[in-house]
Amino acid sequence: MLIARVIGTTVSTVKDEKLTGRKLLILRQTDETGSPTGKPYVAVDTVDAGIGDLVLTAAGSSARQTTITKDTPVDAVVMAVIDSLEVEGKVVFGKS
């Protein structure tokens, strides 16, 4: 699993039929404190995340293990919205 922040959304009217009705979010990987570290990527949203949310994601074949993404051509999925992060005994992120 990776930690990422939702930085945007994308719309695609022409796509594989298994993606019809699925929300596609633009994410950017973060470190354990929520600071950006990676390049943006697109993931299927399964938990109704929104812009600015810190989320947990799965990639590769693991992304196809949710009820919504099973047997779907996806490489990344948002599977949880993070409420708080505690690192070495200190809360480094809390959803307001």
MODELLER restraints for C-alpha pairs under 7 A, 6 or more apart:
rsr = mdl.restraints
at = mdl.atoms
rsr.add(forms.Gaussian(group=physical.xy_distance, feature=features.Distance(at['CA:1:A'], at['CA:56:A']), mean=6.30, stdev=0.5))
rsr.add(forms.Gaussian(group=physical.xy_distance, feature=features.Distance(at['CA:1:A'], at['CA:57:A']), mean=5.43, stdev=0.5))
rsr.add(forms.Gaussian(group=physical.xy_distance, feature=features.Distance(at['CA:1:A'], at['CA:58:A']), mean=4.92, stdev=0.5))
rsr.add(forms.Gaussian(group=physical.xy_distance, feature=features.Distance(at['CA:2:A'], at['CA:56:A']), mean=5.63, stdev=0.5))
rsr.add(forms.Gaussian(group=physical.xy_distance, feature=features.Distance(at['CA:2:A'], at['CA:57:A']), mean=5.19, stdev=0.5))
rsr.add(forms.Gaussian(group=physical.xy_distance, feature=features.Distance(at['CA:2:A'], at['CA:58:A']), mean=6.46, stdev=0.5))
rsr.add(forms.Gaussian(group=physical.xy_distance, feature=features.Distance(at['CA:3:A'], at['CA:29:A']), mean=5.90, stdev=0.5))
rsr.add(forms.Gaussian(group=physical.xy_distance, feature=features.Distance(at['CA:3:A'], at['CA:30:A']), mean=5.66, stdev=0.5))
rsr.add(forms.Gaussian(group=physical.xy_distance, feature=features.Distance(at['CA:3:A'], at['CA:31:A']), mean=6.90, stdev=0.5))
rsr.add(forms.Gaussian(group=physical.xy_distance, feature=features.Distance(at['CA:3:A'], at['CA:54:A']), mean=6.99, stdev=0.5))
rsr.add(forms.Gaussian(group=physical.xy_distance, feature=features.Distance(at['CA:3:A'], at['CA:55:A']), mean=5.78, stdev=0.5))
rsr.add(forms.Gaussian(group=physical.xy_distance, feature=features.Distance(at['CA:3:A'], at['CA:56:A']), mean=4.87, stdev=0.5))
rsr.add(forms.Gaussian(group=physical.xy_distance, feature=features.Distance(at['CA:3:A'], at['CA:57:A']), mean=6.39, stdev=0.5))
rsr.add(forms.Gaussian(group=physical.xy_distance, feature=features.Distance(at['CA:4:A'], at['CA:27:A']), mean=5.98, stdev=0.5))
rsr.add(forms.Gaussian(group=physical.xy_distance, feature=features.Distance(at['CA:4:A'], at['CA:28:A']), mean=5.27, stdev=0.5))
rsr.add(forms.Gaussian(group=physical.xy_distance, feature=features.Distance(at['CA:4:A'], at['CA:29:A']), mean=4.05, stdev=0.5))
rsr.add(forms.Gaussian(group=physical.xy_distance, feature=features.Distance(at['CA:4:A'], at['CA:30:A']), mean=5.04, stdev=0.5))
rsr.add(forms.Gaussian(group=physical.xy_distance, feature=features.Distance(at['CA:4:A'], at['CA:54:A']), mean=5.74, stdev=0.5))
rsr.add(forms.Gaussian(group=physical.xy_distance, feature=features.Distance(at['CA:4:A'], at['CA:55:A']), mean=5.39, stdev=0.5))
rsr.add(forms.Gaussian(group=physical.xy_distance, feature=features.Distance(at['CA:4:A'], at['CA:56:A']), mean=6.39, stdev=0.5))
rsr.add(forms.Gaussian(group=physical.xy_distance, feature=features.Distance(at['CA:5:A'], at['CA:27:A']), mean=5.48, stdev=0.5))
rsr.add(forms.Gaussian(group=physical.xy_distance, feature=features.Distance(at['CA:5:A'], at['CA:28:A']), mean=5.43, stdev=0.5))
rsr.add(forms.Gaussian(group=physical.xy_distance, feature=features.Distance(at['CA:5:A'], at['CA:29:A']), mean=6.43, stdev=0.5))
rsr.add(forms.Gaussian(group=physical.xy_distance, feature=features.Distance(at['CA:5:A'], at['CA:30:A']), mean=6.77, stdev=0.5))
rsr.add(forms.Gaussian(group=physical.xy_distance, feature=features.Distance(at['CA:5:A'], at['CA:52:A']), mean=6.15, stdev=0.5))
rsr.add(forms.Gaussian(group=physical.xy_distance, feature=features.Distance(at['CA:5:A'], at['CA:53:A']), mean=5.69, stdev=0.5))
rsr.add(forms.Gaussian(group=physical.xy_distance, feature=features.Distance(at['CA:5:A'], at['CA:54:A']), mean=4.45, stdev=0.5))
rsr.add(forms.Gaussian(group=physical.xy_distance, feature=features.Distance(at['CA:5:A'], at['CA:55:A']), mean=6.05, stdev=0.5))
rsr.add(forms.Gaussian(group=physical.xy_distance, feature=features.Distance(at['CA:6:A'], at['CA:25:A']), mean=6.65, stdev=0.5))
rsr.add(forms.Gaussian(group=physical.xy_distance, feature=features.Distance(at['CA:6:A'], at['CA:26:A']), mean=5.95, stdev=0.5))
rsr.add(forms.Gaussian(group=physical.xy_distance, feature=features.Distance(at['CA:6:A'], at['CA:27:A']), mean=4.54, stdev=0.5))
rsr.add(forms.Gaussian(group=physical.xy_distance, feature=features.Distance(at['CA:6:A'], at['CA:28:A']), mean=6.65, stdev=0.5))
rsr.add(forms.Gaussian(group=physical.xy_distance, feature=features.Distance(at['CA:6:A'], at['CA:50:A']), mean=6.52, stdev=0.5))
rsr.add(forms.Gaussian(group=physical.xy_distance, feature=features.Distance(at['CA:6:A'], at['CA:51:A']), mean=4.90, stdev=0.5))
rsr.add(forms.Gaussian(group=physical.xy_distance, feature=features.Distance(at['CA:6:A'], at['CA:52:A']), mean=5.24, stdev=0.5))
rsr.add(forms.Gaussian(group=physical.xy_distance, feature=features.Distance(at['CA:6:A'], at['CA:53:A']), mean=5.50, stdev=0.5))
rsr.add(forms.Gaussian(group=physical.xy_distance, feature=features.Distance(at['CA:6:A'], at['CA:54:A']), mean=6.51, stdev=0.5))
rsr.add(forms.Gaussian(group=physical.xy_distance, feature=features.Distance(at['CA:7:A'], at['CA:26:A']), mean=5.66, stdev=0.5))
rsr.add(forms.Gaussian(group=physical.xy_distance, feature=features.Distance(at['CA:7:A'], at['CA:27:A']), mean=5.49, stdev=0.5))
rsr.add(forms.Gaussian(group=physical.xy_distance, feature=features.Distance(at['CA:7:A'], at['CA:28:A']), mean=6.77, stdev=0.5))
rsr.add(forms.Gaussian(group=physical.xy_distance, feature=features.Distance(at['CA:7:A'], at['CA:51:A']), mean=5.46, stdev=0.5))
rsr.add(forms.Gaussian(group=physical.xy_distance, feature=features.Distance(at['CA:7:A'], at['CA:52:A']), mean=6.09, stdev=0.5))
rsr.add(forms.Gaussian(group=physical.xy_distance, feature=features.Distance(at['CA:8:A'], at['CA:25:A']), mean=5.91, stdev=0.5))
rsr.add(forms.Gaussian(group=physical.xy_distance, feature=features.Distance(at['CA:8:A'], at['CA:26:A']), mean=4.81, stdev=0.5))
rsr.add(forms.Gaussian(group=physical.xy_distance, feature=features.Distance(at['CA:8:A'], at['CA:51:A']), mean=5.77, stdev=0.5))
rsr.add(forms.Gaussian(group=physical.xy_distance, feature=features.Distance(at['CA:9:A'], at['CA:24:A']), mean=6.01, stdev=0.5))
rsr.add(forms.Gaussian(group=physical.xy_distance, feature=features.Distance(at['CA:9:A'], at['CA:25:A']), mean=4.37, stdev=0.5))
rsr.add(forms.Gaussian(group=physical.xy_distance, feature=features.Distance(at['CA:9:A'], at['CA:26:A']), mean=5.29, stdev=0.5))
rsr.add(forms.Gaussian(group=physical.xy_distance, feature=features.Distance(at['CA:10:A'], at['CA:24:A']), mean=5.68, stdev=0.5))
rsr.add(forms.Gaussian(group=physical.xy_distance, feature=features.Distance(at['CA:10:A'], at['CA:25:A']), mean=6.09, stdev=0.5))
rsr.add(forms.Gaussian(group=physical.xy_distance, feature=features.Distance(at['CA:10:A'], at['CA:26:A']), mean=6.81, stdev=0.5))
rsr.add(forms.Gaussian(group=physical.xy_distance, feature=features.Distance(at['CA:11:A'], at['CA:24:A']), mean=6.99, stdev=0.5))
rsr.add(forms.Gaussian(group=physical.xy_distance, feature=features.Distance(at['CA:18:A'], at['CA:72:A']), mean=5.93, stdev=0.5))
rsr.add(forms.Gaussian(group=physical.xy_distance, feature=features.Distance(at['CA:22:A'], at['CA:44:A']), mean=6.60, stdev=0.5))
rsr.add(forms.Gaussian(group=physical.xy_distance, feature=features.Distance(at['CA:23:A'], at['CA:44:A']), mean=5.95, stdev=0.5))
rsr.add(forms.Gaussian(group=physical.xy_distance, feature=features.Distance(at['CA:23:A'], at['CA:45:A']), mean=5.52, stdev=0.5))
rsr.add(forms.Gaussian(group=physical.xy_distance, feature=features.Distance(at['CA:24:A'], at['CA:42:A']), mean=6.43, stdev=0.5))
rsr.add(forms.Gaussian(group=physical.xy_distance, feature=features.Distance(at['CA:24:A'], at['CA:43:A']), mean=5.70, stdev=0.5))
rsr.add(forms.Gaussian(group=physical.xy_distance, feature=features.Distance(at['CA:24:A'], at['CA:44:A']), mean=4.79, stdev=0.5))
rsr.add(forms.Gaussian(group=physical.xy_distance, feature=features.Distance(at['CA:24:A'], at['CA:45:A']), mean=6.02, stdev=0.5))
rsr.add(forms.Gaussian(group=physical.xy_distance, feature=features.Distance(at['CA:25:A'], at['CA:42:A']), mean=5.50, stdev=0.5))
rsr.add(forms.Gaussian(group=physical.xy_distance, feature=features.Distance(at['CA:25:A'], at['CA:43:A']), mean=5.44, stdev=0.5))
rsr.add(forms.Gaussian(group=physical.xy_distance, feature=features.Distance(at['CA:25:A'], at['CA:44:A']), mean=6.35, stdev=0.5))
rsr.add(forms.Gaussian(group=physical.xy_distance, feature=features.Distance(at['CA:25:A'], at['CA:45:A']), mean=6.48, stdev=0.5))
rsr.add(forms.Gaussian(group=physical.xy_distance, feature=features.Distance(at['CA:26:A'], at['CA:40:A']), mean=6.40, stdev=0.5))
rsr.add(forms.Gaussian(group=physical.xy_distance, feature=features.Distance(at['CA:26:A'], at['CA:41:A']), mean=5.56, stdev=0.5))
rsr.add(forms.Gaussian(group=physical.xy_distance, feature=features.Distance(at['CA:26:A'], at['CA:42:A']), mean=4.54, stdev=0.5))
rsr.add(forms.Gaussian(group=physical.xy_distance, feature=features.Distance(at['CA:26:A'], at['CA:43:A']), mean=6.55, stdev=0.5))
rsr.add(forms.Gaussian(group=physical.xy_distance, feature=features.Distance(at['CA:27:A'], at['CA:40:A']), mean=5.36, stdev=0.5))
rsr.add(forms.Gaussian(group=physical.xy_distance, feature=features.Distance(at['CA:27:A'], at['CA:41:A']), mean=5.33, stdev=0.5))
rsr.add(forms.Gaussian(group=physical.xy_distance, feature=features.Distance(at['CA:27:A'], at['CA:42:A']), mean=6.02, stdev=0.5))
rsr.add(forms.Gaussian(group=physical.xy_distance, feature=features.Distance(at['CA:28:A'], at['CA:36:A']), mean=6.52, stdev=0.5))
rsr.add(forms.Gaussian(group=physical.xy_distance, feature=features.Distance(at['CA:28:A'], at['CA:38:A']), mean=5.91, stdev=0.5))
rsr.add(forms.Gaussian(group=physical.xy_distance, feature=features.Distance(at['CA:28:A'], at['CA:39:A']), mean=5.81, stdev=0.5))
rsr.add(forms.Gaussian(group=physical.xy_distance, feature=features.Distance(at['CA:28:A'], at['CA:40:A']), mean=4.41, stdev=0.5))
rsr.add(forms.Gaussian(group=physical.xy_distance, feature=features.Distance(at['CA:28:A'], at['CA:41:A']), mean=6.36, stdev=0.5))
rsr.add(forms.Gaussian(group=physical.xy_distance, feature=features.Distance(at['CA:29:A'], at['CA:36:A']), mean=5.97, stdev=0.5))
rsr.add(forms.Gaussian(group=physical.xy_distance, feature=features.Distance(at['CA:29:A'], at['CA:37:A']), mean=5.76, stdev=0.5))
rsr.add(forms.Gaussian(group=physical.xy_distance, feature=features.Distance(at['CA:29:A'], at['CA:38:A']), mean=4.88, stdev=0.5))
rsr.add(forms.Gaussian(group=physical.xy_distance, feature=features.Distance(at['CA:29:A'], at['CA:39:A']), mean=6.84, stdev=0.5))
rsr.add(forms.Gaussian(group=physical.xy_distance, feature=features.Distance(at['CA:30:A'], at['CA:36:A']), mean=4.19, stdev=0.5))
rsr.add(forms.Gaussian(group=physical.xy_distance, feature=features.Distance(at['CA:30:A'], at['CA:37:A']), mean=4.95, stdev=0.5))
rsr.add(forms.Gaussian(group=physical.xy_distance, feature=features.Distance(at['CA:30:A'], at['CA:38:A']), mean=6.63, stdev=0.5))
rsr.add(forms.Gaussian(group=physical.xy_distance, feature=features.Distance(at['CA:31:A'], at['CA:37:A']), mean=6.23, stdev=0.5))
rsr.add(forms.Gaussian(group=physical.xy_distance, feature=features.Distance(at['CA:33:A'], at['CA:92:A']), mean=5.53, stdev=0.5))
rsr.add(forms.Gaussian(group=physical.xy_distance, feature=features.Distance(at['CA:33:A'], at['CA:93:A']), mean=6.58, stdev=0.5))
rsr.add(forms.Gaussian(group=physical.xy_distance, feature=features.Distance(at['CA:42:A'], at['CA:76:A']), mean=6.97, stdev=0.5))
rsr.add(forms.Gaussian(group=physical.xy_distance, feature=features.Distance(at['CA:43:A'], at['CA:76:A']), mean=4.60, stdev=0.5))
rsr.add(forms.Gaussian(group=physical.xy_distance, feature=features.Distance(at['CA:43:A'], at['CA:77:A']), mean=4.76, stdev=0.5))
rsr.add(forms.Gaussian(group=physical.xy_distance, feature=features.Distance(at['CA:43:A'], at['CA:78:A']), mean=6.27, stdev=0.5))
rsr.add(forms.Gaussian(group=physical.xy_distance, feature=features.Distance(at['CA:44:A'], at['CA:76:A']), mean=6.45, stdev=0.5))
rsr.add(forms.Gaussian(group=physical.xy_distance, feature=features.Distance(at['CA:44:A'], at['CA:77:A']), mean=4.72, stdev=0.5))
rsr.add(forms.Gaussian(group=physical.xy_distance, feature=features.Distance(at['CA:44:A'], at['CA:78:A']), mean=6.11, stdev=0.5))
rsr.add(forms.Gaussian(group=physical.xy_distance, feature=features.Distance(at['CA:45:A'], at['CA:77:A']), mean=6.01, stdev=0.5))
rsr.add(forms.Gaussian(group=physical.xy_distance, feature=features.Distance(at['CA:45:A'], at['CA:78:A']), mean=4.88, stdev=0.5))
rsr.add(forms.Gaussian(group=physical.xy_distance, feature=features.Distance(at['CA:46:A'], at['CA:68:A']), mean=6.69, stdev=0.5))
rsr.add(forms.Gaussian(group=physical.xy_distance, feature=features.Distance(at['CA:46:A'], at['CA:78:A']), mean=5.90, stdev=0.5))
rsr.add(forms.Gaussian(group=physical.xy_distance, feature=features.Distance(at['CA:46:A'], at['CA:79:A']), mean=5.82, stdev=0.5))
rsr.add(forms.Gaussian(group=physical.xy_distance, feature=features.Distance(at['CA:47:A'], at['CA:78:A']), mean=6.90, stdev=0.5))
rsr.add(forms.Gaussian(group=physical.xy_distance, feature=features.Distance(at['CA:47:A'], at['CA:79:A']), mean=6.11, stdev=0.5))
rsr.add(forms.Gaussian(group=physical.xy_distance, feature=features.Distance(at['CA:47:A'], at['CA:80:A']), mean=6.27, stdev=0.5))
rsr.add(forms.Gaussian(group=physical.xy_distance, feature=features.Distance(at['CA:49:A'], at['CA:81:A']), mean=6.40, stdev=0.5))
rsr.add(forms.Gaussian(group=physical.xy_distance, feature=features.Distance(at['CA:53:A'], at['CA:81:A']), mean=6.74, stdev=0.5))
rsr.add(forms.Gaussian(group=physical.xy_distance, feature=features.Distance(at['CA:54:A'], at['CA:81:A']), mean=6.13, stdev=0.5))
rsr.add(forms.Gaussian(group=physical.xy_distance, feature=features.Distance(at['CA:54:A'], at['CA:82:A']), mean=5.53, stdev=0.5))
rsr.add(forms.Gaussian(group=physical.xy_distance, feature=features.Distance(at['CA:55:A'], at['CA:78:A']), mean=6.62, stdev=0.5))
rsr.add(forms.Gaussian(group=physical.xy_distance, feature=features.Distance(at['CA:55:A'], at['CA:80:A']), mean=5.58, stdev=0.5))
rsr.add(forms.Gaussian(group=physical.xy_distance, feature=features.Distance(at['CA:55:A'], at['CA:81:A']), mean=4.39, stdev=0.5))
rsr.add(forms.Gaussian(group=physical.xy_distance, feature=features.Distance(at['CA:55:A'], at['CA:82:A']), mean=5.19, stdev=0.5))
rsr.add(forms.Gaussian(group=physical.xy_distance, feature=features.Distance(at['CA:56:A'], at['CA:78:A']), mean=6.04, stdev=0.5))
rsr.add(forms.Gaussian(group=physical.xy_distance, feature=features.Distance(at['CA:56:A'], at['CA:79:A']), mean=5.96, stdev=0.5))
rsr.add(forms.Gaussian(group=physical.xy_distance, feature=features.Distance(at['CA:56:A'], at['CA:80:A']), mean=5.12, stdev=0.5))
rsr.add(forms.Gaussian(group=physical.xy_distance, feature=features.Distance(at['CA:56:A'], at['CA:81:A']), mean=6.37, stdev=0.5))
rsr.add(forms.Gaussian(group=physical.xy_distance, feature=features.Distance(at['CA:56:A'], at['CA:82:A']), mean=6.82, stdev=0.5))
rsr.add(forms.Gaussian(group=physical.xy_distance, feature=features.Distance(at['CA:57:A'], at['CA:76:A']), mean=6.77, stdev=0.5))
rsr.add(forms.Gaussian(group=physical.xy_distance, feature=features.Distance(at['CA:57:A'], at['CA:77:A']), mean=5.46, stdev=0.5))
rsr.add(forms.Gaussian(group=physical.xy_distance, feature=features.Distance(at['CA:57:A'], at['CA:78:A']), mean=4.57, stdev=0.5))
rsr.add(forms.Gaussian(group=physical.xy_distance, feature=features.Distance(at['CA:57:A'], at['CA:79:A']), mean=5.70, stdev=0.5))
rsr.add(forms.Gaussian(group=physical.xy_distance, feature=features.Distance(at['CA:58:A'], at['CA:76:A']), mean=5.68, stdev=0.5))
rsr.add(forms.Gaussian(group=physical.xy_distance, feature=features.Distance(at['CA:58:A'], at['CA:77:A']), mean=5.49, stdev=0.5))
rsr.add(forms.Gaussian(group=physical.xy_distance, feature=features.Distance(at['CA:58:A'], at['CA:78:A']), mean=6.83, stdev=0.5))
rsr.add(forms.Gaussian(group=physical.xy_distance, feature=features.Distance(at['CA:59:A'], at['CA:75:A']), mean=5.34, stdev=0.5))
rsr.add(forms.Gaussian(group=physical.xy_distance, feature=features.Distance(at['CA:59:A'], at['CA:76:A']), mean=4.33, stdev=0.5))
rsr.add(forms.Gaussian(group=physical.xy_distance, feature=features.Distance(at['CA:59:A'], at['CA:77:A']), mean=6.57, stdev=0.5))
rsr.add(forms.Gaussian(group=physical.xy_distance, feature=features.Distance(at['CA:60:A'], at['CA:75:A']), mean=4.77, stdev=0.5))
rsr.add(forms.Gaussian(group=physical.xy_distance, feature=features.Distance(at['CA:60:A'], at['CA:76:A']), mean=6.41, stdev=0.5))
rsr.add(forms.Gaussian(group=physical.xy_distance, feature=features.Distance(at['CA:61:A'], at['CA:75:A']), mean=6.93, stdev=0.5))
rsr.add(forms.Gaussian(group=physical.xy_distance, feature=features.Distance(at['CA:63:A'], at['CA:69:A']), mean=6.99, stdev=0.5))
rsr.add(forms.Gaussian(group=physical.xy_distance, feature=features.Distance(at['CA:63:A'], at['CA:74:A']), mean=6.58, stdev=0.5))
rsr.add(forms.Gaussian(group=physical.xy_distance, feature=features.Distance(at['CA:63:A'], at['CA:75:A']), mean=5.78, stdev=0.5))
rsr.add(forms.Gaussian(group=physical.xy_distance, feature=features.Distance(at['CA:63:A'], at['CA:76:A']), mean=5.15, stdev=0.5))
rsr.add(forms.Gaussian(group=physical.xy_distance, feature=features.Distance(at['CA:63:A'], at['CA:77:A']), mean=5.19, stdev=0.5))
rsr.add(forms.Gaussian(group=physical.xy_distance, feature=features.Distance(at['CA:64:A'], at['CA:70:A']), mean=4.74, stdev=0.5))
rsr.add(forms.Gaussian(group=physical.xy_distance, feature=features.Distance(at['CA:64:A'], at['CA:71:A']), mean=6.33, stdev=0.5))
rsr.add(forms.Gaussian(group=physical.xy_distance, feature=features.Distance(at['CA:64:A'], at['CA:72:A']), mean=6.46, stdev=0.5))
rsr.add(forms.Gaussian(group=physical.xy_distance, feature=features.Distance(at['CA:64:A'], at['CA:74:A']), mean=6.59, stdev=0.5))
rsr.add(forms.Gaussian(group=physical.xy_distance, feature=features.Distance(at['CA:83:A'], at['CA:94:A']), mean=5.88, stdev=0.5))
rsr.add(forms.Gaussian(group=physical.xy_distance, feature=features.Distance(at['CA:83:A'], at['CA:95:A']), mean=5.06, stdev=0.5))
rsr.add(forms.Gaussian(group=physical.xy_distance, feature=features.Distance(at['CA:84:A'], at['CA:93:A']), mean=5.19, stdev=0.5))
rsr.add(forms.Gaussian(group=physical.xy_distance, feature=features.Distance(at['CA:84:A'], at['CA:94:A']), mean=4.27, stdev=0.5))
rsr.add(forms.Gaussian(group=physical.xy_distance, feature=features.Distance(at['CA:84:A'], at['CA:95:A']), mean=6.07, stdev=0.5))
rsr.add(forms.Gaussian(group=physical.xy_distance, feature=features.Distance(at['CA:85:A'], at['CA:91:A']), mean=5.69, stdev=0.5))
rsr.add(forms.Gaussian(group=physical.xy_distance, feature=features.Distance(at['CA:85:A'], at['CA:92:A']), mean=5.64, stdev=0.5))
rsr.add(forms.Gaussian(group=physical.xy_distance, feature=features.Distance(at['CA:85:A'], at['CA:93:A']), mean=4.97, stdev=0.5))
rsr.add(forms.Gaussian(group=physical.xy_distance, feature=features.Distance(at['CA:85:A'], at['CA:94:A']), mean=6.58, stdev=0.5))
rsr.add(forms.Gaussian(group=physical.xy_distance, feature=features.Distance(at['CA:86:A'], at['CA:92:A']), mean=5.70, stdev=0.5))
